[in-house]
Amino acid sequence: MELTRELERAEPSGALLDLLAGLDLDALSADERVTVTILARKIRAFADYVELTVLRGVEDTAELAMAITEPEQTVARRKVLTEDLRTLPRLMDQLREGRLDLRRLEAVRDRVCNLPSVALIAEVEDALLDIAPGLTHSQLGRRTTALVAQADPTGYEQRHQKAKTERRVEIRPRPDGMAHLTAILPAVDARMVHDLLCADAKDLPTDERTTDQKRADAFLDRFLGNVRKRDVQVHVTISMETLMGLTEDPALLEGYGPISADTARELAMHGIWRAILLDEHDQAEAIGKHTYRPGRRLKELVGVRAGNVCSAPGCTRSVQEGDHVTPWPKGHTTLANVKGLCTRHHHLKHDTHKVTVDDDGTLHWTTPHGRTYTTTPHQY
C-alpha cells in the first residue's frame, strides 16, 4: 500500500496500520505529514470503538482495572459511557469509520444524555450526522447544545435552573506554589465577570506582562479592593419570534454559545437592547458599498450573522476584522461580501490561502497544499 491522499478517505484497517508502522517518519514531506496525522487519528478512533464495544461485555471491572493500570472507578465510568453511546448508534459508526473521535462523541453524549426520550436523542443525532465530522470539539458542543434546547426547550430550562443551584467555587493545588481557583457560574454571569476583567486588564499600564497575567492581576485587584467601578455589557442575539414567545429556540450569548429562551427574554426585559432585522432586503447591504472599511452598522451585522465567531474552518476565536471575500474594489463592501475573521485567519486568507464564496454564503478555503475545507453560515 502506497501513502497517498486517497487513503485519507479510507476506513481504518490492518493494512492501514501496517503502512503507518513501516513508514520512515523523519523522511515525510509536509503534505505527507498531514496525511499520516489523519490516518493515525482514524486508527485511534477505531481503537476506541473496539475498546468501548468490548467493554460492554466485561463483568469484572476490578480484573480489567488491574490489567490496564487504571482505577476501578475509571473503568466503571467508561462502562457507563458505553451504555450511553448505545443511544447514538450512527455517530458510533462514524467513530468506527474514523470520521469522528471519541472526545467529540463524548461532547455529544454529555449534552443529549438528559433528553427525556430516545426519539429526541435520535432527532438530535440525525441533525448532526452530516456536520459532526467537520466540527471541532467546542463547535460540536455548541451546535449540540442548540439542538438539545430546540428539541426540549422546557427540559433545557429546567436543567439550567437546577444547574444554577450547583454554582460553587473550588480550589485545587498546582505545582510550584500555585493554585487553580475555579468558579462554576451561570453562563451570563461568567461572561460578565470575564469581560469585566478584560476591561480592567486593558487599563493597566503597558509593561512586560501578558494579557493573561494582567487579567489574573485584575482578578486579584477586584477582591483586594484596588479597582474603580465600571459597567460591563454582554451581547445576546435572539430572534424576534423567540423574544415574543412564539418559539423557544435558544439565543446566542457572545463568547459562550446557546442559552435558553427564558434566560434571553429575562435579559431583554432588564437590559438595553436593539433590534437588528436581517433579511434579503436589509438596507445594510448598501451601507458603505463604495468604501473599503465597513461602517459600524455593517461590522455589527457581520458579527451577529456569524455568531461573533471567525468564519474560518475549525476556528473558535471571536470576529476581530471584516474581510472582503472578493477583494475590494472589485468586491463591494456589503453584507454579502464581508465575512468576519480573526486577525490570524485574515492574514492567512490574504497571504497563503484562497477563499471563494457561494451565493448562500458558504465559504471554501483552499490551503497551500491544495486541500479544500468548507464552512456554511450558522454551521455552529
Secondary structure as GFF3:
##gff-version 3
##sequence-region A 1 380
A	DSSP	three_ten_helix	5	9	.	.	.	ID=ss1
A	DSSP	alpha_helix	14	21	.	.	.	ID=ss2
A	DSSP	three_ten_helix	25	27	.	.	.	ID=ss3
A	DSSP	alpha_helix	30	55	.	.	.	ID=ss4
A	DSSP	alpha_helix	61	68	.	.	.	ID=ss5
A	DSSP	alpha_helix	72	84	.	.	.	ID=ss6
A	DSSP	three_ten_helix	85	87	.	.	.	ID=ss7
A	DSSP	alpha_helix	89	96	.	.	.	ID=ss8
A	DSSP	alpha_helix	102	112	.	.	.	ID=ss9
A	DSSP	alpha_helix	118	128	.	.	.	ID=ss10
A	DSSP	three_ten_helix	132	134	.	.	.	ID=ss11
A	DSSP	alpha_helix	137	151	.	.	.	ID=ss12
A	DSSP	alpha_helix	153	164	.	.	.	ID=ss13
A	DSSP	beta_strand	168	174	.	.	.	ID=ss14
A	DSSP	beta_strand	178	184	.	.	.	ID=ss15
A	DSSP	alpha_helix	187	203	.	.	.	ID=ss16
A	DSSP	alpha_helix	211	224	.	.	.	ID=ss17
A	DSSP	beta_strand	236	237	.	.	.	ID=ss18
A	DSSP	alpha_helix	240	243	.	.	.	ID=ss19
A	DSSP	beta_strand	251	253	.	.	.	ID=ss20
A	DSSP	beta_strand	257	259	.	.	.	ID=ss21
A	DSSP	alpha_helix	261	270	.	.	.	ID=ss22
A	DSSP	three_ten_helix	283	286	.	.	.	ID=ss23
A	DSSP	alpha_helix	296	305	.	.	.	ID=ss24
A	DSSP	beta_strand	321	324	.	.	.	ID=ss25
A	DSSP	beta_strand	338	341	.	.	.	ID=ss26
A	DSSP	alpha_helix	343	351	.	.	.	ID=ss27
A	DSSP	beta_strand	354	357	.	.	.	ID=ss28
A	DSSP	beta_strand	363	366	.	.	.	ID=ss29
A	DSSP	beta_strand	372	375	.	.	.	ID=ss30
###
